[in-house]
Amino acid sequence: MKTKFWLRFHRPITWGVSLLLLSGVNGLAQAVEEVLGKADLIGKVLNQDGTPISGATVFVYTAAPREGTSSVCPSCYPDCQKSAVTDSAGDFRIEAADPNLVFKLLVTAKDYRPTFIRKVAAFGKPPKTKLEKINRAELPPRQKLIGKVLDPRGNPVFGALVNFEMFYGDEVNCGGKCEDVEPMAVTDRAGEFVLTARKPFDWMTVQIEARSLARKKFFKIPSGKSHQLQLTEGAVVVGRVLENGRPREGVRMRLVSEELGEKYMGMYEISTDGEGRFRFPNVAPYQYYALSSVGGSEVERGVVATRKVRVARDGSTSNVGELEMQPGIRISGRVLLDDGKVVPLNTAVFLELESAKKAKRTVVDPQGNFTFSNVLAGSVSVVVNIPGYHLSGKNKSLNKLNGDRLSGKVAKELNGLMVLLEPGQLVQMPPEALLKFVNSAPPEETRPQDYPLRGAPSLR
């Protein structure tokens, strides 16, 4: 499927506005914001042969500001209630889109694999995507998960996203990204969905998410028959961020599930408003979460330390109270190659915070230097991937159980961290050697994350 977008304005374009349109993208944006206010997003949905698809649905799935942050959750904008259906020519129109937002659209059609179109803005290059045909009717029952998603009142949920987690059978036993199964399905107006696999399976675990409802996992659902899967409203987490006793606006807050494995429910992000307040709606209940600010930027003045939050039943509110910002930690260093060659341009360095479960990213300068600012104190990992190289054993905090990262604790500013890479591919320890290492090596080698973060002792 190829999708093209353009704009149709809700008010007649005056001569003055026409001149602004001729002045370029910046003039166009200003004209819409100040004069026109709203604009239609119009597009066309085609199959892989270029034939128009009639009856396809295009949802505004989430939205975000074109610039800055927002105290509104990504699916809580008024535009996120909008959808459109394609006509016989494959055309659709989403009316009166806010020109200040960037959208994530979800395109779905019967017997086609659904897909997202990301970063769709009123002013930008028209996005293109492809929609793959699926012959679900030809598959036997044991290759299908069939269900109907309901809201707390028992009504069908239209446009719910059903995400594959894991499935099991005589020929399959896989979780995460698996080639033999559809990664997701979308419910129709009756709340119904079908998720298919290339091989028979006994059961499947899925996670379902829908706007204004809490995410929920359904475990080991049998194939071959229809199931009713009911979502709930979830819980709410609220609080307030202060800096020197005054409300702090625009602080990005993150709520991350602390559950491990199949019980992990992902994360939520939102920013504080003008009163310093934040509100996470529709949070999956009966979970422990880690709450902190995102941080990591040079322009941010501080961080909110991580704290554990217990989220109870549906409909409950967890108020964490007032949180005072504190100075963050700065980590700087240099990436070096042991053979003396120059580090490739645009090499990325990732900093993973154990408390946040999401990596921060930066790019080295021409000399291989990198910096992370406003980092939360605690255990972190540094990851650098350069084709043809692997992390050297000369790095004191090399995580030998993984081999692809340096792991350690930071409690104060850390400068001059030397991250050394050697030519060749990473060779994993065989099981026997790994078991011997775990049983006999000192704890600073088996659990470097519990000790101060250190790199290579010298340039070579």
DAGI-V308742 format. One record per pair of residues at least 4 apart in sequence whose ideal C-beta (glycine too) atoms are under 6 Angstrom apart, sorted by sequence separation. I is the first residue (numbers start at 0). J is the second residue. D is the distance in Angstrom with one decimal. If there is no record, write none. Layout:
I & J & D
I & J & D
//
This chain:
12 & 16 & 4.9
22 & 26 & 3.3
29 & 33 & 5.8
30 & 34 & 5.4
31 & 35 & 4.5
45 & 49 & 5.4
46 & 50 & 5.1
71 & 75 & 5.1
85 & 89 & 5.0
86 & 90 & 5.3
138 & 142 & 4.4
149 & 153 & 5.3
150 & 154 & 5.0
173 & 177 & 3.9
186 & 190 & 5.0
187 & 191 & 5.5
196 & 200 & 5.5
258 & 262 & 3.8
271 & 275 & 5.1
272 & 276 & 5.4
311 & 315 & 4.5
336 & 340 & 4.8
342 & 346 & 5.4
363 & 367 & 4.9
364 & 368 & 4.9
390 & 394 & 5.8
409 & 413 & 5.4
428 & 432 & 4.3
435 & 439 & 5.8
436 & 440 & 5.0
440 & 444 & 4.4
442 & 446 & 5.4
12 & 17 & 5.7
64 & 69 & 5.0
71 & 76 & 5.9
74 & 79 & 5.0
138 & 143 & 5.8
166 & 171 & 5.9
167 & 172 & 5.2
242 & 247 & 4.3
258 & 263 & 5.0
294 & 299 & 6.0
392 & 397 & 5.9
428 & 433 & 4.4
440 & 445 & 5.1
45 & 51 & 5.9
46 & 52 & 5.5
85 & 91 & 4.7
107 & 113 & 3.9
150 & 156 & 5.3
186 & 192 & 4.8
208 & 214 & 4.5
220 & 226 & 5.6
271 & 277 & 4.9
363 & 369 & 5.0
398 & 404 & 5.0
19 & 26 & 4.3
20 & 27 & 5.4
31 & 38 & 5.9
119 & 126 & 5.8
240 & 247 & 4.7
256 & 263 & 5.2
310 & 317 & 5.5
351 & 358 & 4.6
390 & 397 & 5.8
443 & 450 & 4.9
44 & 52 & 4.7
83 & 91 & 4.0
106 & 114 & 5.6
148 & 156 & 4.5
171 & 179 & 5.9
184 & 192 & 4.3
207 & 215 & 5.7
256 & 264 & 4.1
269 & 277 & 5.5
294 & 302 & 4.2
334 & 342 & 5.1
361 & 369 & 5.3
397 & 405 & 6.0
398 & 406 & 4.3
437 & 445 & 5.8
83 & 92 & 5.6
165 & 174 & 3.5
308 & 317 & 5.6
349 & 358 & 4.3
350 & 359 & 4.6
396 & 405 & 4.3
83 & 93 & 4.9
105 & 115 & 5.7
116 & 126 & 5.0
184 & 194 & 4.5
206 & 216 & 4.8
240 & 250 & 4.8
269 & 279 & 5.9
292 & 302 & 5.0
396 & 406 & 5.9
19 & 30 & 4.1
44 & 55 & 4.5
148 & 159 & 4.5
217 & 228 & 5.4
255 & 266 & 4.2
292 & 303 & 3.9
349 & 360 & 5.5
394 & 405 & 5.4
396 & 407 & 4.2
61 & 73 & 3.8
81 & 93 & 5.4
104 & 116 & 4.3
116 & 128 & 5.5
205 & 217 & 5.6
267 & 279 & 5.1
291 & 303 & 5.7
359 & 371 & 6.0
61 & 74 & 5.2
181 & 194 & 5.3
253 & 266 & 6.0
254 & 267 & 4.5
347 & 360 & 5.7
348 & 361 & 5.4
16 & 30 & 4.9
62 & 76 & 4.3
103 & 117 & 5.3
114 & 128 & 5.6
181 & 195 & 5.4
204 & 218 & 4.9
291 & 305 & 4.1
104 & 119 & 5.4
215 & 230 & 5.5
253 & 268 & 5.2
347 & 362 & 5.7
62 & 78 & 5.6
114 & 130 & 6.0
180 & 196 & 4.3
289 & 305 & 5.4
290 & 306 & 5.5
62 & 79 & 5.9
101 & 118 & 5.6
102 & 119 & 4.5
163 & 180 & 5.5
179 & 196 & 5.6
202 & 219 & 4.2
203 & 220 & 5.6
252 & 269 & 5.8
345 & 362 & 5.4
346 & 363 & 4.9
16 & 34 & 5.4
78 & 96 & 5.9
179 & 197 & 4.5
202 & 220 & 5.9
212 & 230 & 4.4
213 & 231 & 5.4
290 & 308 & 4.9
59 & 78 & 5.0
78 & 97 & 5.6
101 & 120 & 4.8
111 & 130 & 4.7
112 & 131 & 4.2
163 & 182 & 5.4
179 & 198 & 5.5
202 & 221 & 5.3
251 & 270 & 5.1
264 & 283 & 4.4
303 & 322 & 5.0
59 & 79 & 5.2
213 & 233 & 2.7
287 & 307 & 5.9
288 & 308 & 4.7
111 & 132 & 5.9
112 & 133 & 5.5
162 & 183 & 5.0
249 & 270 & 5.6
250 & 271 & 4.6
303 & 324 & 5.8
342 & 363 & 6.0
348 & 369 & 4.6
350 & 371 & 5.0
59 & 81 & 4.8
200 & 222 & 5.5
264 & 286 & 5.9
287 & 309 & 5.6
382 & 404 & 4.7
98 & 121 & 4.4
110 & 133 & 5.7
160 & 183 & 5.9
161 & 184 & 4.5
248 & 271 & 5.7
301 & 324 & 3.9
352 & 375 & 5.9
354 & 377 & 5.3
402 & 425 & 5.1
58 & 82 & 4.6
286 & 310 & 5.2
301 & 325 & 5.7
380 & 404 & 4.4
381 & 405 & 4.5
10 & 35 & 5.4
248 & 273 & 5.1
252 & 277 & 4.9
254 & 279 & 5.3
301 & 326 & 5.4
302 & 327 & 4.1
342 & 367 & 4.1
353 & 378 & 4.1
394 & 419 & 5.7
56 & 82 & 5.7
57 & 83 & 5.1
284 & 310 & 5.7
301 & 327 & 5.7
380 & 406 & 4.6
393 & 419 & 5.4
8 & 35 & 5.1
159 & 186 & 4.4
171 & 198 & 5.0
352 & 379 & 5.5
9 & 37 & 4.9
56 & 84 & 5.5
170 & 198 & 4.5
246 & 274 & 5.2
247 & 275 & 5.0
258 & 286 & 6.0
282 & 310 & 5.4
284 & 312 & 5.6
391 & 419 & 4.3
171 & 200 & 5.4
246 & 275 & 3.1
284 & 313 & 5.1
334 & 363 & 5.4
350 & 379 & 5.8
351 & 380 & 4.3
8 & 38 & 5.4
55 & 85 & 4.4
156 & 186 & 5.8
256 & 286 & 5.7
257 & 287 & 4.4
378 & 408 & 5.3
379 & 409 & 5.8
390 & 420 & 5.8
391 & 421 & 4.5
157 & 188 & 5.1
161 & 192 & 5.1
168 & 199 & 5.4
240 & 271 & 5.0
6 & 38 & 4.6
7 & 39 & 4.1
53 & 85 & 5.8
168 & 200 & 3.7
256 & 288 & 5.9
257 & 289 & 5.5
388 & 420 & 4.1
161 & 194 & 6.0
168 & 201 & 4.7
294 & 327 & 5.5
334 & 367 & 4.4
349 & 382 & 4.3
7 & 41 & 5.7
53 & 87 & 5.0
57 & 91 & 5.2
65 & 99 & 5.8
155 & 189 & 5.3
156 & 190 & 5.1
166 & 200 & 4.4
167 & 201 & 5.6
241 & 275 & 5.9
254 & 288 & 4.9
255 & 289 & 4.7
333 & 367 & 5.0
376 & 410 & 5.3
388 & 422 & 5.9
155 & 190 & 2.7
167 & 202 & 5.8
240 & 275 & 4.8
333 & 368 & 5.1
348 & 383 & 5.4
383 & 418 & 5.7
385 & 420 & 5.9
4 & 40 & 5.6
5 & 41 & 5.5
65 & 101 & 5.5
239 & 275 & 4.9
254 & 290 & 5.4
389 & 425 & 4.0
418 & 454 & 5.3
419 & 455 & 3.9
51 & 88 & 5.2
52 & 89 & 5.3
166 & 203 & 4.1
239 & 276 & 4.9
417 & 454 & 4.1
4 & 42 & 4.6
51 & 89 & 2.8
62 & 100 & 4.4
63 & 101 & 5.4
148 & 186 & 5.0
253 & 291 & 5.9
416 & 454 & 4.5
417 & 455 & 4.3
3 & 42 & 5.6
165 & 204 & 4.6
238 & 277 & 5.8
331 & 370 & 4.3
2 & 42 & 5.2
3 & 43 & 5.6
62 & 102 & 5.2
164 & 204 & 4.3
252 & 292 & 5.8
253 & 293 & 5.3
407 & 447 & 5.5
44 & 85 & 4.9
164 & 205 & 5.7
237 & 278 & 4.9
330 & 371 & 4.6
406 & 447 & 4.7
61 & 103 & 4.5
148 & 190 & 4.9
164 & 206 & 5.6
250 & 292 & 5.4
251 & 293 & 4.0
406 & 448 & 4.2
59 & 102 & 5.5
60 & 103 & 4.8
147 & 190 & 4.8
236 & 279 & 4.3
329 & 372 & 5.2
407 & 450 & 5.8
408 & 451 & 5.7
409 & 452 & 5.5
0 & 44 & 5.7
1 & 45 & 5.2
45 & 89 & 5.7
147 & 191 & 5.0
161 & 205 & 5.3
162 & 206 & 4.7
330 & 374 & 5.6
407 & 451 & 5.6
0 & 45 & 5.4
44 & 89 & 4.8
60 & 105 & 4.3
235 & 280 & 5.6
399 & 444 & 6.0
407 & 452 & 2.9
43 & 89 & 4.9
146 & 192 & 5.8
161 & 207 & 5.3
236 & 282 & 5.6
327 & 373 & 3.2
328 & 374 & 4.5
43 & 90 & 5.3
57 & 104 & 5.8
58 & 105 & 4.3
327 & 374 & 5.6
145 & 193 & 5.5
159 & 207 & 5.7
160 & 208 & 5.2
233 & 281 & 4.0
234 & 282 & 4.9
328 & 376 & 5.7
42 & 91 & 5.7
57 & 106 & 5.2
233 & 282 & 5.2
305 & 354 & 4.1
334 & 383 & 5.6
398 & 447 & 5.6
143 & 193 & 5.6
144 & 194 & 4.3
159 & 209 & 3.8
214 & 264 & 5.8
234 & 284 & 4.8
41 & 92 & 4.9
56 & 107 & 5.4
233 & 284 & 6.0
396 & 447 & 4.7
143 & 195 & 5.4
39 & 92 & 5.3
40 & 93 & 4.4
55 & 108 & 3.7
142 & 195 & 5.8
156 & 209 & 5.0
142 & 196 & 5.1
337 & 391 & 5.7
39 & 94 & 5.1
40 & 96 & 4.9
52 & 108 & 5.2
396 & 452 & 5.2
138 & 195 & 5.5
142 & 199 & 5.6
396 & 453 & 4.8
37 & 95 & 4.0
38 & 96 & 5.8
135 & 193 & 5.4
141 & 199 & 3.9
395 & 453 & 3.8
144 & 203 & 4.8
148 & 207 & 5.9
38 & 98 & 5.8
135 & 195 & 5.5
394 & 454 & 5.3
394 & 455 & 5.2
393 & 455 & 4.6
295 & 359 & 4.1
289 & 354 & 5.3
32 & 98 & 5.9
31 & 98 & 4.4
213 & 281 & 4.8
212 & 281 & 5.9
214 & 283 & 5.0
213 & 283 & 4.9
305 & 375 & 6.0
378 & 448 & 4.4
302 & 373 & 5.2
113 & 185 & 4.6
302 & 375 & 5.3
299 & 373 & 4.8
297 & 372 & 4.9
234 & 310 & 4.8
295 & 371 & 5.8
107 & 185 & 4.2
144 & 222 & 5.8
295 & 373 & 5.6
294 & 373 & 4.1
145 & 225 & 4.6
146 & 226 & 4.5
147 & 227 & 5.2
148 & 228 & 5.3
149 & 229 & 4.5
151 & 231 & 5.5
241 & 321 & 5.5
141 & 222 & 5.0
151 & 232 & 5.8
232 & 313 & 5.5
234 & 315 & 4.8
235 & 316 & 4.5
236 & 317 & 4.8
237 & 318 & 5.2
238 & 319 & 3.9
328 & 409 & 5.6
141 & 223 & 5.2
146 & 228 & 5.2
231 & 313 & 4.5
239 & 321 & 4.9
240 & 322 & 5.2
241 & 323 & 5.3
242 & 324 & 4.5
337 & 419 & 5.8
38 & 121 & 5.3
140 & 223 & 3.8
329 & 412 & 4.9
330 & 413 & 4.8
331 & 414 & 5.0
238 & 322 & 5.8
291 & 375 & 5.9
328 & 412 & 5.9
332 & 416 & 3.1
333 & 417 & 5.9
334 & 418 & 4.9
335 & 419 & 5.2
336 & 420 & 5.6
337 & 421 & 4.5
338 & 422 & 5.4
9 & 95 & 6.0
332 & 418 & 5.9
28 & 122 & 5.4
27 & 122 & 5.6
24 & 122 & 5.4
58 & 158 & 5.1
255 & 356 & 4.8
6 & 121 & 6.0
4 & 125 & 4.8
3 & 125 & 4.6
1 & 127 & 5.1
2 & 128 & 5.4
0 & 128 & 5.9
0 & 129 & 5.3
0 & 130 & 3.1
79 & 210 & 5.9
74 & 210 & 4.4
68 & 249 & 5.0
68 & 251 & 5.8
72 & 269 & 5.7
70 & 270 & 5.3
69 & 270 & 5.7
68 & 270 & 3.7
70 & 272 & 3.8
72 & 280 & 5.7
//
